[in-house]
Amino acid sequence: MKKLRDIWHEATLFEKLTLLFSLFYVLTPIDFIPEAIFGIFGFLDDATAIGVFVWTIRKILRRLEERLNHESPDKKIIKHRPTSFHNALTNT
């Protein structure tokens, strides 16, 4: 729950509005492209709204990670993951 609160406090007003609009759009029955008329293509607008939601959350998390790591450079709060299986074995 604390992480969700941190994400919300880190978000700008535009990002908060984007998150709320995309959730509202997916959860309400109103669609720009209705599934009943356009079939499978009707899900494209919902998929786009979900994609925008996920992209915005990831953007906020990256900024939060940078800020937290910048505040305490001696102790990395969020450690970077190895880029390959070989690096994972050699860094242990």
Summary of the structure (lengths in Angstrom):
residues: 92
radius of gyration: 18.6
end to end distance: 31.2
largest distance: 57.3
contacts: 193
relative contact order: 0.11
helix: 73%
strand: 0%
